[in-house]
Amino acid sequence: MLRVGGARSGSAPLTGEAALTGSERRVAALAADGRTNAEISDLLHLARRTVETHLTSTYRKLGIQRRADLAGAMTATASSHRGPDRYGTP
């Protein structure tokens, strides 16, 4: 009954790269590539605080505590599932 009324199902993962929103994934990919928050903000036309919020949420979902761990976490989760990586390469 709830789904008919427009409620979302609770099947979305709460952790891991699959739990990231599209915006979080874009911000995380740029941060993993070494971009600063200011550069990401300019590239994606976002407020710096929005970039910080996306990164904070990403760290929580990936189970990491600092930016230096981001590239490894993104690589580890991308290689643990079948399909293309974040650059579209299988």
N, C-alpha and C positions, 0 to 999 in steps of 0.2 A: 504494500500500500504506500509506503514511504517513497519507494523508487518511482512509482507512478506520479507522485506529487513533486518529483524533481530532486529528492534527496540523493546524495552520493553514496555509493557503496563503500564499505570499509575495506576493500580489497587492496588498496594501494600500499606498497611496502613503506614501513616507517624508517628504515635505515638502509644504508648502502646506496650505490649510485642510482639504482632504479627509483629511489625515493626523491631524487632531486627534481625540482621543477625545471622547465626549459631555461628560465632566467638564471637559476642557480648553476645549472650546467654550463651556460655560456660564460658566466663570471668565473666559475671555477677553472674552466679550460684556459682562460686568459691569465688567471693568477698562476696556474700551474706552469704556464709558458714563461713566467717571469715578469709579467706586467705589474706595475704598481696600481694601487687603488685609484689614484688620480688618472692614470692612463686608461684603466678600465672604464672609469666614469666618463671620460671624454669619448672613448670609442663607442660606448653603448648609449651615450646620451642619458646617463643616470646621475642622480645625486651621489656624492661620495658616501653618504650615510646609507644609501640603498645598497651600494656595493658591499659595505661592511656588514649589513644585515644579511645579505645573500651568502657571504662567506661564513659568517657565524653559523647560519643554519646548515650550510654545507659541511662544516667541520663536525657539527653535532651528528648529522646523518651518516657521515663517513667514519665517525668514531676517531677523529684525529684532534689534536690540540693546537697545532701551529701550521703556518703556511708552508714550511719546509716539508711537511708530510703530505701535502696535497698532491703533488705529482705522483708519488708512489701509490697513494690511495686510489687515484683516478686510474692509473695503469693497472693496479691489482684488480680492481673491480671490472675494468674493461676486458681484461684477459681472462677473467673467470666466467664469462658468459660467451655464448656463441653469437656471432654476428660482427658487424663492423665496429671498429673502435670510434672514439670521438671525432676522428678525422675522416671517417667513412671507409677506412681500410680494413678488410677482413682479417 
